Each structure stands twice: as C-alpha cells, then as structure tokens.
C-alpha cells in the first residue's frame, strides 16, 4: 500500500450560503515522490476536526487524474454551508488521510450594484499563504451506539452492512467472513465463519456457506456446517459435520451427515456417518459403519452399516454385518458375515459364509449354505442347492467336504438325522407322518417304511398290510410276517456262491442283504494284496448320467478300474467291464491307508532322529561356549595381572633413573 501525503488547497467557486460546489485542489505523493496516474477518492464533511458527526452525503470520485502529484476535483455536498466550521476528510484508495482539512467561507458581498458593470481583467495569481493554526477540537458528535465500559450496543433499529435497507436486526449484504482473518470468500453472497483447528475456510461457490476449520466449498450453494478438513465441490450439496469428508463435483444434491473420511461421487447420494464409507452409485445411501462401498453401477444402492460391505448391483442393499458382497441387481443381504448375493434378485437373510448366486435364489441363514441354481433355496448347515428350482435343507451334520448337495433340478431335499415330522414334533423315523398319507406317482424308498395301517400300492383297496399291484424295486425288504408274492421275485448277483447263498439273512435284523462270507473257514491261499496308495491315486471319481433314464449319479468308470485291477470289476458274457465291485474298494482303501501310515511313521521317525541329533549338537555347542567363556575370563585375569606387573616395572625404572 502506498504511503500517501496530501497537501490541500481550497478554492471557492461560489458562496457556501448558496450551496454551490467547491473546487478542491490537492497534491498526492507516494514513497518515491509526486504520484502520476489515477486514483479512487472519497470525500466527506464532518462538524469536528476529530470524531464528530458526518454532514451531508459521501462524495466518491473514481479514476481521478493525478499529474506530478497535482489533482483537482469538483465537490457538491448540497445545502450544508450555514457558517459553521466544517472539516473535510479525504480517503485515497481506501486509505484515510489525516488530519481533516478545515473549510471556511470566503468573504463575499451579499448585495451588488444593479446593473453590474463590465467584468475587469483577471489579476495575477498571488503567492500561497502560510498554513493557518489548528482550530480547537469541537464537541463530540452524537453516535447511534451506546458504550458501557468496553461494550458497544445499539437498540434503536436495524444495522445494515452493504445495504441501506436492512431487512433484519443485522443485515450484511454480499459475502461475509467471520472468525479467522485468513478466510477466503470469493463466491458471490458466500459466507465463511469459524476457523478452528488452526485453519481458515474457503467459500468460493456462489451462495455457499462454510463453518468449522480448514474446510472448503467450491460449488454453488454448497454447505458445510462444521467439523474440519472437508472438501465440497458438488452443487447444492452439504456436509454437516465430522472430518475429512468429501463430495466431488460429479455429485450434485448430495450430502454427508458426519463421520470421517467419507466420500460421495454421484448425484442425490448420501452418507450418514461412520468412517471411510463411499457412495458412488446414483441416489445411493450408506447410513454408517466403516469401509463400506456402493459402487458406480449400484443405482439406488443401500448399506445400513457394518464393516467392509460392498454393493455392486442396482437396487441392491446390505442391512448390517461385515464382509458382504451384493453383486446382483435387486439383491439383498440382511446381516451376518462373509455372505454373498451375486444373482439377480438373490437374497441372504443372515448367517455366515452363505452364497446366493442363482437368480432369485435365497438363503435364510445358517452356515456355509449355497443357493447356486436359479430360484433355489438352501438352509441349515452346508446345504448346497446347485440346480435350478432345488430346495435343500441340511441339519448339523454338514462340514468341510461333507456338503449335502442337490443332484438335479427341481429337487426338494431334506437331511435330518433326527427325522422329519408332519403333524408330530417327535418323529420316530426319518419321515414320520401322523395322519393320512397319499403318495401319487412313482415313489422310491431306499430305507424302512413303517406304517401302522394297510398300505395299498397300485390299488385303492389293500387286502393286506402291504398290497402291491405292480413291480417292487427295493434295496432291502423287511417283513415280520408272511410275504405273498404273486409273481416272480428277481434278485441280482449279491456276492459269492462259496460258503453261503448269494442272498444272506442277517440274524439280528432278519433282513435279506448282499453278503460275502468272510469267515476264515471258507478261505484258503490267503496273501496280502499288492494294491495301495498309487492305485488309489490313479482312480478318477466322476459325476455322470445314465443313458437309459438320464438319472444323475457319481462313481468310477469300470473300464478304468479294470486297468488298475480286474478283480475290482464284474465282466459281462463277452468279457467287457460291466459293473464295479464297490465293496472290494474298501479293502483297497484300507491297504492304501496302511501304506500311507507306514510312510508317515517312517517320516516321523526320521524327523525324530534328526531332532535328537540337533539337540546333541546344541548341547555340545553350549558346553564349548561355556568353556570359551571360562578361557576368556582367565585371559582377562592374566591381562590384568600383566598390566599391574608392567606398572610396577615402569615405576622401578623411574626410580633407578632418578638415583644419583
């Protein structure tokens, strides 16, 4: 800012009494001497040399020409000259000059001869007169403010700053900065207040408001209510409080209620609080929690809270919990942890490690369930509905590598070791139905069927406890009475003809079952088999469908097993591998496990020997280390004795040298 010096000369062009304008001449200097250029100036009259009250209006002159320090302006203050002493205050470029300059009326005749005579020639300009003495200080002018001690207050009306028509008790028109002197308020009608935490605020957006400390609003009508280190660049957006929150310029009409480190990048999106949450989807909401993210494609996405949750699908949401992924459109996860809803319309209500990857698939809860097929459902523990339309319920048996899986589409599967009860809460069998039961269509029962009344199969009027009009296929048939078969009973090959019949009756249960006599009295030429781990590892378990009826199953291939050992396979009349003797595989598995156990024990024994050898070496090193420490201590003692001996010898040499 220039240091200005003004020397002023007043010339009257008319009498004060006639309220004519005055011509004001002055001289302007800066640090280097007389100033040449233009300057903005303001002029105001006061009734006192110091303080006092203003008389008349403020006269402003823009771009006044100054040449070699000299300037001249015409000033019109109106009808204010009544003979009282007045003082002129001048400001140049906002800097008020001191002291005020006194203005006195020039002597002038009040009457003139009529008619007036001819005007004479202008006389020569006289020399500048000496500066007059400073006049006495006038009385203090009236002030609208009252002062009590160091407190000033105003009670008689409204105060306007930048406006002469205040609409409120205090009305500041234009931009406003309150608090820190380092605020930057460059936006039209913007407001910056506060300035805590050692930082100033920036309000560069039109109509923006920023409070708190070290916050920045660059967008029109942006709002920061408090907190610190916020950045708001989205139009019509708001951050209420917290710290280190940000709304990017791509997010209009967005808001963050609080928390820390939260980010919003899309229109109409909202983060309620928490830490390090991000809302990138249009019209998305993260209510709270930590490290939750709604991705860009997740329009109308929602996360209620929790930790480390992700929403990628449109109209999808996570209500609570942690480490969830809602990838499918219209998908939802209610809670729990480590759950996934990747299919469109898929839902996981809760639990842990549950997946709903099929379209409109559902997992109500539980542990490690999979609803992978479209319109499938899995519940309980390790229930896997892998096919479309399948429903799978598994009890507490499930675990790693022990899943209860669907095998075809549209299955309804239940694994319940405690039984399934219909109209009873204490089932006595795997399926216990209290009441009438009707089975329509093909029904296959692989276990026991206990019925307290007559059962008709293929007939509506059973004449016996079990009356079957048709073919019966069953792995086991249990009867405590007479079996009356009106046609042929077909029994396949069920073992060996050596020592027993192919169909064996188990005395403890009375059941007929496949059997293979195992008593030593039936056997000769006994020798250990040479099959083991290598043969087991060469087997290839597969899943397949039968060509005849399309039924899905899993097992081994007879041709492949015949190459490993022909005794594991049944051959047809033409010598082709036909079926597998699965019962013999258990013997092969036992041999393999024994072989593996022997190898493991050998490895453990070898490891134990190495550990013992290392222990012996460690003990030897410890003893040698102790001996070395003793030697070191002995050497130190010898060095100390040697030093004392040298000291004594040096002393004796000195005494001999001093002797005459």
C-alpha positions in Angstrom: 0.0 0.0 0.0 1.3 3.5 -0.9 2.1 5.8 1.9 0.3 9.0 0.8 0.8 12.6 1.7 -1.8 15.2 0.7 -1.3 19.0 0.6 -4.7 20.6 0.0 -5.8 24.0 -1.3 -9.4 25.0 -1.3 -10.8 27.5 -3.8 -14.4 28.6 -3.7 -16.3 28.9 -6.9 -19.5 30.1 -5.1 -20.5 31.1 -1.7 -21.2 28.4 0.9 -24.5 30.0 1.7 -25.7 29.3 -1.9 -24.7 25.6 -1.6 -22.6 25.9 -4.7 -20.0 23.1 -5.4 -16.4 23.7 -4.3 -13.3 23.1 -6.3 -10.8 21.0 -4.3 -7.1 21.0 -5.3 -4.5 18.8 -3.7 -1.1 17.2 -4.0 -0.5 13.4 -3.8 2.8 11.8 -3.1 3.9 8.1 -2.6 7.2 6.7 -1.3 9.1 7.7 -4.4 7.8 11.3 -4.6 5.0 13.1 -6.6 2.5 10.5 -7.9 1.4 10.3 -11.6 -1.6 8.1 -12.6 -5.2 7.7 -11.5 -6.7 7.0 -8.1 -10.2 6.4 -6.5 -11.0 9.1 -3.9 -13.9 9.7 -1.4 -14.8 13.0 0.4 -17.0 13.6 3.5 -17.7 16.7 5.7 -17.6 16.5 9.5 -18.6 19.1 12.1 -15.4 18.4 14.1 -11.7 18.0 13.4 -11.7 14.7 15.3 -14.6 12.2 15.6 -17.9 14.3 15.4 -20.8 13.6 13.0 -20.9 13.5 9.3 -22.5 16.4 7.5 -24.1 15.8 4.1 -23.5 12.8 1.9 -20.4 10.9 0.8 -18.9 12.1 -2.5 -17.0 9.5 -4.5 -14.6 10.2 -7.4 -13.3 7.3 -9.5 -10.1 7.4 -11.6 -9.1 10.9 -10.6 -6.2 12.0 -12.8 -3.0 13.0 -10.9 -0.1 14.6 -12.7 3.2 15.2 -11.0 1.3 14.9 -7.7 -1.3 17.5 -8.6 -5.1 16.9 -9.0 -8.3 18.9 -8.9 -12.0 17.8 -8.3 -15.4 19.4 -8.1 -17.3 18.5 -4.8 -21.0 19.1 -4.2 -22.2 18.4 -0.7 -25.6 20.1 -1.1 -27.0 22.8 1.1 -24.8 22.2 4.2 -22.9 25.5 4.5 -24.5 27.7 7.1 -21.4 29.5 8.5 -20.5 26.7 10.9 -17.0 25.3 10.9 -16.7 22.2 8.7 -13.8 19.8 8.2 -13.1 17.7 5.1 -12.0 14.1 5.4 -10.3 12.6 2.3 -9.7 8.9 1.5 -7.5 7.7 -1.3 -7.7 4.1 -2.5 -9.4 3.2 0.9 -6.7 5.0 3.0 -8.0 7.8 5.1 -5.8 11.0 5.1 -5.1 12.8 8.4 -5.7 15.4 9.7 -9.1 16.6 8.3 -8.9 19.9 6.4 -10.9 22.9 7.8 -13.3 24.7 5.4 -14.1 28.4 6.0 -16.4 30.6 3.9 -14.7 33.1 1.7 -15.8 36.8 2.2 -18.3 37.9 -0.4 -20.6 40.8 -0.8 -24.3 39.9 -0.1 -25.5 42.7 -2.5 -24.2 44.0 -5.8 -24.9 47.2 -7.8 -27.5 47.0 -10.5 -26.8 46.9 -13.3 -23.4 45.3 -12.9 -20.5 46.9 -14.5 -18.3 45.3 -17.1 -16.0 42.4 -15.7 -12.4 43.5 -15.3 -9.4 41.5 -16.4 -8.3 38.6 -14.2 -5.4 39.6 -11.9 -2.2 37.7 -11.4 -2.3 34.7 -9.0 -1.0 35.6 -5.6 1.5 33.5 -3.6 0.3 30.7 -1.5 -0.3 31.8 2.1 1.0 30.1 5.2 -1.0 27.2 6.8 -3.2 28.5 9.5 -3.2 27.3 13.1 -5.2 24.2 14.0 -8.5 25.1 15.4 -9.9 24.0 18.7 -11.4 20.4 18.9 -15.1 20.6 18.6 -17.7 18.8 20.8 -18.0 15.0 20.3 -20.8 14.3 17.9 -23.8 12.1 18.6 -23.3 8.3 18.0 -26.1 5.7 17.5 -24.1 3.3 19.6 -24.0 3.3 23.4 -20.8 2.4 25.2 -20.8 0.7 28.6 -17.2 0.0 29.6 -15.7 -1.7 26.5 -19.1 -2.9 25.2 -20.9 -1.1 22.5 -24.6 -1.8 21.7 -27.4 -0.4 19.5 -31.0 -0.8 20.4 -32.9 1.7 18.3 -33.2 -0.1 15.0 -31.5 -2.3 12.4 -27.9 -2.4 11.3 -27.1 -2.8 7.6 -23.7 -3.6 6.1 -23.6 -3.2 2.4 -27.3 -2.1 2.3 -29.2 1.0 3.4 -32.4 -1.0 3.8 -31.6 -3.8 6.3 -34.3 -6.5 6.5 -33.2 -7.8 9.9 -31.7 -6.6 13.1 -28.3 -7.2 11.4 -28.2 -7.4 7.7 -25.0 -7.9 5.8 -25.4 -7.8 2.0 -22.9 -9.6 -0.2 -20.2 -12.0 1.1 -19.3 -12.3 4.8 -16.3 -13.6 6.7 -16.4 -14.1 10.5 -13.8 -15.6 12.8 -10.4 -16.3 11.3 -8.8 -13.3 9.5 -7.5 -15.8 6.9 -10.8 -16.9 5.4 -11.1 -16.7 1.6 -14.6 -15.7 0.5 -14.6 -15.2 -3.3 -18.1 -16.5 -4.1 -21.0 -14.1 -4.6 -23.1 -13.9 -1.4 -20.9 -16.5 0.2 -20.3 -16.8 4.0 -17.3 -18.2 5.9 -17.4 -18.5 9.7 -15.2 -20.2 12.3 -11.7 -21.1 11.6 -10.8 -23.6 14.4 -8.0 -26.2 14.3 -5.6 -23.6 13.0 -7.1 -23.5 9.6 -9.1 -20.9 7.6 -12.1 -21.7 5.4 -12.7 -21.2 1.7 -16.1 -20.2 0.3 -15.6 -19.8 -3.4 -19.0 -21.0 -4.6 -21.8 -18.6 -5.2 -24.3 -18.6 -2.3 -22.1 -21.1 -0.3 -21.7 -21.4 3.4 -18.8 -22.9 5.3 -18.2 -23.2 9.1 -15.7 -25.1 11.2 -12.0 -25.2 10.4 -9.9 -25.8 7.3 -13.0 -26.5 5.2 -13.5 -25.7 1.5 -16.7 -25.1 -0.6 -16.1 -24.5 -4.3 -19.6 -25.3 -5.6 -22.7 -23.0 -5.8 -25.0 -23.2 -2.8 -22.7 -25.7 -1.1 -22.9 -26.0 2.7 -20.5 -27.2 5.4 -21.9 -26.9 8.9 -18.9 -27.7 10.9 -16.0 -30.1 11.6 -12.6 -29.9 9.8 -10.8 -30.7 6.7 -13.9 -31.1 4.5 -13.9 -30.6 0.7 -17.2 -29.9 -1.0 -17.3 -29.5 -4.8 -20.9 -30.6 -5.7 -23.6 -28.1 -6.5 -26.4 -27.8 -3.9 -24.7 -30.4 -1.6 -24.0 -30.4 2.1 -21.6 -31.7 4.7 -22.9 -31.2 8.2 -20.0 -32.1 10.5 -17.2 -34.6 11.1 -13.7 -34.5 9.5 -12.0 -35.3 6.2 -15.3 -35.8 4.3 -15.5 -35.0 0.6 -18.3 -34.5 -2.0 -16.9 -34.5 -5.6 -18.0 -32.2 -8.4 -19.8 -35.1 -10.0 -22.2 -35.3 -7.1 -24.9 -32.7 -7.1 -27.6 -32.5 -4.4 -25.5 -35.0 -2.3 -24.9 -34.9 1.4 -22.7 -36.3 4.2 -24.1 -36.0 7.7 -20.9 -36.7 9.7 -18.2 -39.2 10.4 -14.7 -39.1 9.0 -13.0 -39.9 5.6 -16.3 -40.4 3.8 -16.8 -39.8 0.1 -19.8 -39.2 -2.2 -19.3 -39.0 -6.0 -22.8 -39.3 -7.6 -26.0 -37.1 -7.6 -28.5 -37.4 -4.8 -26.4 -39.8 -2.8 -25.9 -39.8 1.0 -23.5 -41.0 3.7 -24.9 -40.7 7.2 -21.7 -41.1 9.2 -19.1 -43.7 10.1 -15.6 -43.9 8.7 -14.2 -44.4 5.2 -17.5 -45.1 3.6 -18.1 -44.4 -0.1 -21.3 -43.8 -2.1 -20.5 -43.9 -5.9 -24.0 -45.1 -7.1 -26.7 -42.6 -8.2 -29.2 -42.0 -5.4 -27.3 -44.4 -3.1 -27.2 -44.4 0.7 -24.6 -45.5 3.2 -26.1 -45.0 6.6 -22.9 -45.6 8.7 -20.3 -48.2 9.6 -16.8 -48.4 8.3 -15.1 -49.2 4.9 -18.5 -49.7 3.2 -18.7 -49.1 -0.6 -21.5 -48.7 -3.0 -20.0 -49.0 -6.5 -20.8 -46.8 -9.5 -23.4 -49.2 -11.1 -25.4 -49.6 -7.9 -28.1 -47.0 -8.6 -30.4 -46.8 -5.5 -27.9 -49.0 -3.6 -28.1 -49.1 0.2 -25.8 -50.1 3.1 -27.2 -49.8 6.6 -24.0 -50.1 8.5 -21.4 -52.8 9.4 -17.9 -53.1 8.1 -16.3 -53.8 4.8 -19.5 -54.4 2.9 -19.9 -53.9 -0.9 -22.9 -53.2 -3.1 -22.4 -53.5 -6.9 -25.9 -54.2 -8.2 -28.7 -51.7 -8.9 -31.5 -51.5 -6.3 -29.4 -53.8 -4.0 -28.5 -53.5 -0.4 -26.8 -54.7 2.7 -28.5 -54.0 6.0 -25.8 -54.9 8.5 -22.9 -57.2 9.3 -19.4 -57.4 7.7 -17.6 -58.5 4.6 -20.7 -58.9 2.5 -21.0 -58.6 -1.4 -24.3 -57.8 -3.0 -23.3 -58.0 -6.7 -26.6 -58.9 -8.4 -29.2 -56.3 -9.3 -32.1 -56.2 -6.8 -30.1 -58.4 -4.4 -30.1 -58.1 -0.6 -28.1 -59.3 2.4 -29.6 -58.8 5.8 -26.7 -59.4 8.2 -24.1 -61.9 9.4 -20.7 -62.0 7.8 -18.9 -63.2 4.7 -22.2 -63.6 2.8 -22.6 -63.1 -1.0 -25.7 -62.4 -3.2 -24.4 -62.5 -6.7 -27.5 -63.5 -8.6 -30.2 -61.0 -9.8 -32.9 -60.8 -7.1 -30.9 -63.1 -4.8 -31.2 -62.7 -1.0 -29.2 -63.9 2.0 -31.0 -63.1 5.3 -28.0 -63.7 7.6 -25.7 -66.3 8.9 -22.1 -66.9 7.8 -20.4 -67.9 4.5 -23.7 -68.2 2.7 -23.9 -67.6 -1.1 -27.0 -66.9 -3.2 -25.6 -66.9 -6.7 -28.6 -68.1 -8.7 -31.2 -65.7 -10.0 -33.8 -65.1 -7.3 -32.1 -67.6 -5.1 -32.4 -67.4 -1.3 -30.5 -68.4 1.8 -32.5 -67.7 5.0 -29.4 -68.1 7.2 -27.2 -70.8 8.7 -23.6 -71.6 7.9 -21.9 -72.3 4.6 -25.0 -72.8 2.5 -25.1 -72.3 -1.3 -28.1 -71.4 -3.4 -26.4 -71.6 -6.8 -29.4 -72.5 -9.0 -32.0 -70.1 -10.2 -35.0 -69.9 -7.9 -33.2 -72.3 -5.5 -33.1 -72.2 -1.7 -30.6 -73.6 0.8 -30.8 -73.6 4.6 -29.2 -75.1 7.6 -25.6 -76.1 7.5 -23.6 -76.9 4.4 -26.8 -77.3 2.3 -25.9 -76.8 -1.4 -28.8 -76.2 -3.8 -26.7 -76.5 -7.0 -29.5 -76.8 -9.5 -32.4 -74.6 -10.7 -35.5 -74.8 -8.6 -33.9 -77.0 -6.0 -34.6 -76.8 -2.2 -32.0 -78.2 0.2 -32.2 -78.4 3.9 -29.3 -79.8 5.9 -29.0 -80.5 9.6 -25.9 -80.0 11.8 -24.0 -82.8 10.1 -22.6 -80.7 7.3 -19.0 -79.6 7.3 -16.0 -79.1 5.0 -16.1 -81.8 2.3 -19.3 -83.0 3.8 -21.9 -81.0 1.9 -25.5 -82.1 1.3 -26.0 -81.3 -2.4 -28.8 -81.4 -4.9 -28.2 -83.7 -7.8 -30.8 -82.5 -10.3 -33.2 -79.6 -11.0 -36.4 -79.0 -9.0 -35.5 -81.3 -6.1 -36.8 -80.9 -2.5 -34.1 -82.5 -0.3 -34.0 -82.8 3.5 -31.1 -84.1 5.5 -32.4 -84.5 9.1 -30.9 -87.3 11.2 -33.5 -86.6 13.9 -36.3 -87.2 11.4 -38.9 -85.2 9.6 -42.2 -84.9 11.5 -45.5 -84.0 9.8 -48.2 -83.3 12.5 -45.8 -84.6 15.1 -42.9 -83.0 16.9 -41.3 -86.3 18.0 -40.6 -88.2 14.7 -39.8 -91.9 15.3 -38.3 -92.4 11.8 -36.6 -90.2 9.1 -40.1 -89.4 7.9 -42.9 -89.7 10.4 -46.4 -88.6 9.2 -49.2 -88.5 11.8 -52.4 -88.8 9.7 -53.5 -89.9 6.3 -50.8 -90.0 3.6 -51.2 -90.3 -0.1 -48.3 -90.9 -2.4 -49.1 -90.3 -6.1 -46.8 -91.3 -9.0 -43.5 -93.2 -8.8 -42.2 -93.4 -5.3 -38.8 -95.0 -4.4 -38.0 -95.8 -0.8 -34.4 -96.8 -0.1 -34.8 -97.4 3.6 -37.5 -98.5 6.1 -41.2 -97.6 5.6 -43.1 -98.2 8.8 -46.9 -98.0 8.5 -49.4 -98.7 11.3 -52.3 -99.4 8.8 -52.7 -101.2 5.5 -50.8 -99.8 2.6 -52.0 -100.1 -1.0 -49.6 -99.5 -3.8 -51.3 -99.6 -7.2 -54.6 -100.4 -5.5 -57.1 -98.3 -3.5 -58.4 -101.3 -1.6 -55.4 -103.0 0.1 -56.3 -106.5 1.3 -53.1 -106.9 3.3 -51.0 -104.7 5.4 -48.9 -104.1 2.2 -50.7 -104.8 -1.0 -48.7 -104.0 -4.1 -50.3 -104.3 -7.6 -47.2 -104.0 -9.8 -43.5 -104.3 -9.6 -41.5 -103.8 -6.4 -37.9 -102.5 -6.5 -36.0 -102.1 -3.2 -32.5 -102.5 -1.9 -33.9 -104.0 1.4 -37.2 -105.6 2.2 -38.1 -106.3 5.9 -41.1 -108.4 6.8 -42.1 -109.9 10.2 -44.9 -112.0 8.7 -45.7 -113.9 5.5 -44.6 -112.5 2.2 -47.0 -113.4 -0.6 -45.6 -112.7 -4.0 -48.0 -113.4 -6.8 -45.3 -113.3 -9.5 -41.6 -113.8 -9.9 -39.1 -112.2 -7.4 -35.9 -111.1 -9.2 -32.7 -111.0 -7.1 -29.5 -109.8 -8.7 -26.0 -111.2 -8.0 -25.3 -110.5 -4.4 -21.9 -112.0 -3.6 -20.2 -115.3 -3.9 -21.5 -118.8 -4.0 -18.7 -120.1 -1.9 -19.7 -120.9 1.7 -23.2 -119.3 1.6 -26.1 -118.4 -0.6 -26.0 -115.2 -2.7 -28.8 -113.8 -0.6 -28.0 -113.7 3.1 -30.3 -113.3 6.1 -28.9 -111.2 8.9 -30.0 -112.9 12.1 -30.1 -109.8 14.3 -32.5 -108.0 11.9 -34.0 -110.7 9.8 -33.1 -108.7 6.6 -32.0 -110.1 3.3 -28.9 -108.3 2.1 -26.0 -108.7 -0.3 -23.3 -110.7 1.5 -19.8 -112.1 1.1 -18.7 -114.8 3.5 -15.6 -113.7 5.4 -15.0 -116.5 7.9 -11.5 -118.0 7.8 -13.0 -121.5 7.5 -14.2 -120.6 4.0 -10.9 -119.3 2.7 -7.5 -120.7 1.5 -4.4 -119.4 -0.1 -4.6 -116.1 1.9 -2.0 -113.5 0.9 -1.6 -109.7 1.2 -2.7 -107.7 -1.7 -0.2 -105.5 -3.6 -2.6 -102.7 -4.3 -2.1 -99.5 -2.3 -1.7 -95.7 -2.4 -0.6 -95.4 -6.0 -3.6 -97.3 -7.3 -6.0 -95.2 -5.2 -4.4 -92.0 -6.5 -4.8 -93.2 -10.1 -8.6 -93.6 -9.7 -10.8 -90.9 -11.3 -14.0 -90.1 -9.4 -16.6 -88.7 -11.8 -20.2 -87.4 -12.0 -22.4 -88.8 -14.8 -25.9 -89.6 -16.1 -27.2 -93.0 -17.2 -28.0 -93.1 -20.9 -31.1 -95.2 -20.3 -33.1 -92.9 -18.0 -30.9 -89.8 -17.6 -30.5 -90.3 -13.9 -27.6 -88.5 -12.4 -25.1 -90.4 -10.3 -21.4 -90.3 -9.3 -18.8 -93.1 -9.0 -16.0 -94.6 -11.0 -15.6 -96.0 -14.6 -15.5 -99.8 -14.8 -13.1 -99.8 -17.8 -10.6 -97.5 -16.0 -10.8 -99.6 -12.8 -10.2 -102.9 -14.8 -6.9 -101.5 -15.9 -5.9 -101.0 -12.2 -7.0 -104.5 -11.1 -9.5 -106.7 -12.8 -10.7 -108.2 -9.5 -12.5 -104.9 -8.8 -14.8 -105.2 -11.8 -17.6 -107.6 -13.0 -17.3 -108.6 -16.6 -20.2 -109.4 -18.9 -20.6 -112.6 -21.0 -18.5 -111.0 -23.8 -15.6 -110.2 -21.4 -16.3 -106.4 -21.3 -16.1 -104.5 -18.0 -19.7 -104.1 -16.8 -20.0 -103.1 -13.2 -17.8 -102.3 -10.2 -17.4 -104.3 -7.1 -17.6 -101.3 -4.8 -17.5 -103.4 -1.7 -13.9 -104.5 -2.6 -12.8 -100.9 -2.9 -12.9 -100.7 0.9 -10.2 -103.4 1.1 -8.1 -101.4 -1.3 -8.6 -98.2 0.7 -7.6 -100.0 3.9 -4.4 -101.2 2.2 -3.7 -97.7 0.9 -4.2 -96.1 4.3 -1.9 -98.7 6.0 0.8 -98.0 3.4 0.4 -94.2 3.9 0.5 -94.6 7.7 3.7 -96.7 7.4 5.3 -94.0 5.3 4.2 -91.3 7.7 5.6 -93.2 10.7 8.9 -93.6 8.9 9.0 -89.9 8.1 8.2 -89.1 11.8 10.9 -91.5 13.0 13.4 -89.9 10.6 12.4 -86.5 11.8 12.8 -87.5 15.5 16.3 -88.8 14.8 17.2 -85.5 13.1 15.8 -83.6 16.1 17.7 -85.7 18.5 20.9 -85.2 16.6 20.3 -81.4 16.5 19.7 -81.5 20.3 23.0 -83.3 20.8 24.8 -80.7 18.7 23.2 -77.8 20.6 24.3 -79.4 24.0 27.9 -79.7 22.6 27.8 -76.1 21.4 26.6 -75.0 24.9 29.4 -76.8 26.6 32.0 -75.4 24.2 30.6 -71.9 24.7 30.9 -72.3 28.5 34.5 -73.4 28.1 35.3 -70.5 25.9 33.7 -68.1 28.4 36.0 -69.6 31.2 39.0 -69.2 28.9 38.1 -65.6 28.2 37.7 -64.8 31.9 41.0 -66.4 32.6 42.7 -64.4 29.8 41.2 -61.2 31.2 42.6 -62.0 34.7 46.0 -62.7 33.2 45.9 -59.4 31.2 45.0 -57.5 34.4 48.0 -59.1 36.2 50.3 -58.3 33.4 49.2 -54.7 33.4 49.9 -54.4 37.1 53.3 -56.0 36.6 54.2 -53.6 33.8 53.1 -50.7 36.1 55.5 -51.9 38.8 58.3 -52.4 36.4 57.8 -48.9 34.9 57.9 -47.4 38.5 61.1 -49.2 39.4 62.8 -47.9 36.1 61.8 -44.4 37.0 63.3 -44.7 40.5 66.5 -46.0 39.1 66.7 -43.2 36.6 66.3 -40.6 39.4 69.1 -42.2 41.6 72.5 -40.3 41.5 
